[in-house]
Amino acid sequence: MMIQPYLDFFLRDLDKVKEELLLYKNENDLWTVKGDIQNAAGTLTLHLIGNLKHFIGAQIGFTGYIRNRDKEFSDRNISREKLISEVEEVISIVKKVLPTIKDEDFSKEFPVEMYGARRTTGYILLSLSTHFCYHLGQINYHRRLLAY
């Protein structure tokens, strides 16, 4: 089954986001920006949550989620507990939706455009995974930057 590695990686990386959030000694630092680093860990977490709820939840799983991408970048001071709860919700969505994807679905057109063009579901899933890893790395860097 082609979907299993995606499921494994998304679940691993969602768990890693929770771990990163818990490693912040000061919860307020989740929202601190410093120097050229303008996206705090809280903001990046909200963005990752919104992205997966939209592309996996709403577009594949028909959850009815309506994305407000601007809010992902403007909301502030949400508690660590609430952020982790939201990540847990995304984990449930991923566990429910991804196993419904069949091998033949990878070559089918994804229901919405990404990057100004229609792409296959396989392309979108790969893009979502690499995008997630990019921002997870930013969260890790942000945490370590504030520790010094």
C-alpha positions in Angstrom: 0.0 0.0 0.0 1.6 3.3 -1.2 -0.1 5.4 1.5 1.6 3.7 4.5 4.9 5.6 4.4 2.9 8.9 4.2 0.8 7.9 7.2 4.0 6.9 9.1 5.8 10.1 8.4 2.9 12.4 9.1 2.2 10.7 12.4 5.9 10.8 13.3 6.2 14.5 12.5 3.0 15.5 14.2 4.3 13.8 17.3 7.5 15.7 16.9 5.7 19.0 16.8 4.1 18.1 20.2 7.5 17.2 21.6 9.0 20.5 20.3 6.2 22.5 21.9 6.7 20.7 25.2 10.5 21.5 25.1 9.9 25.2 25.4 10.8 26.1 29.0 8.7 29.3 28.9 5.3 28.9 27.3 5.3 32.5 26.2 8.3 31.9 24.0 6.1 29.9 21.7 5.0 33.3 20.4 8.3 35.2 20.6 9.9 36.5 17.4 13.5 37.5 17.3 15.6 39.2 14.7 14.8 38.0 11.2 12.8 35.1 12.5 9.3 36.4 12.1 7.3 33.1 12.5 7.2 31.9 16.0 6.6 28.2 16.9 3.0 28.9 17.7 2.4 30.5 14.4 4.1 27.7 12.5 2.1 25.1 14.5 -1.2 26.9 13.6 -0.1 26.9 9.9 0.8 23.2 9.9 -2.5 22.4 11.6 -4.5 24.5 9.1 -2.6 23.1 6.1 -3.3 19.5 7.0 -6.9 20.1 8.1 -7.5 21.8 4.7 -5.7 19.5 2.3 -6.1 16.1 4.0 -9.2 16.7 6.2 -11.4 18.8 4.0 -10.2 18.0 0.5 -9.7 14.2 0.9 -11.7 13.4 4.0 -14.6 15.8 3.4 -14.5 17.0 7.0 -16.1 20.3 6.2 -13.2 22.3 7.6 -13.0 25.8 6.2 -9.5 27.2 6.2 -8.7 30.7 7.2 -5.0 30.9 6.3 -4.6 34.5 7.3 -5.7 33.6 10.9 -3.0 31.0 11.0 -0.5 33.8 10.8 -2.3 36.4 12.9 -3.6 34.5 15.9 -1.3 34.8 19.0 -1.0 33.7 22.6 -2.9 30.4 22.2 -1.9 28.1 25.1 0.5 25.3 24.6 -2.2 22.9 25.8 -4.6 24.2 23.1 -1.9 23.9 20.4 -1.2 20.3 21.4 -4.9 19.5 21.5 -5.2 20.9 17.9 -2.2 18.7 16.9 -4.0 15.7 18.4 -7.1 16.5 16.4 -5.0 16.6 13.2 -3.5 13.2 14.2 -7.0 11.8 14.4 -7.9 13.2 11.0 -4.7 11.8 9.4 -5.3 8.4 10.9 -8.9 8.4 9.6 -8.4 9.9 6.2 -5.1 8.7 4.8 -5.9 5.0 5.0 -8.9 5.7 2.6 -6.5 6.6 -0.2 -6.0 3.7 -2.6 -2.9 3.2 -4.7 -4.7 4.2 -7.9 -5.6 7.5 -6.2 -2.0 8.7 -6.3 -2.2 9.3 -10.0 -5.6 11.0 -9.9 -6.0 14.8 -10.0 -6.2 16.4 -6.6 -9.5 18.3 -6.0 -7.9 21.7 -5.7 -5.1 23.6 -7.4 -1.8 24.0 -5.7 0.9 26.4 -6.8 -1.4 27.6 -9.6 -1.9 24.2 -11.3 -3.7 21.0 -11.0 -1.5 18.2 -9.5 -1.9 14.6 -8.7 -2.8 13.4 -5.2 0.6 11.7 -5.0 2.3 15.0 -5.8 0.2 16.9 -3.2 0.9 14.4 -0.5 4.6 14.6 -1.2 4.4 18.4 -1.2 2.5 18.4 2.1 5.1 16.1 3.7 8.1 18.1 2.6 6.3 21.4 3.6 5.6 19.9 7.0 9.3 18.9 7.5 10.5 22.4 6.5 8.3 24.1 9.1 9.1 21.4 11.7 12.7 22.3 11.3 11.9 26.0 11.7 10.1 25.2 15.0 13.2 23.3 16.2 15.5 26.2 15.2 13.2 28.8 16.8 13.2 26.8 20.1 17.0 26.5 20.1 17.5 30.1 19.1 15.5 31.3 22.1 17.4 29.0 24.4 20.6 31.1 23.9 
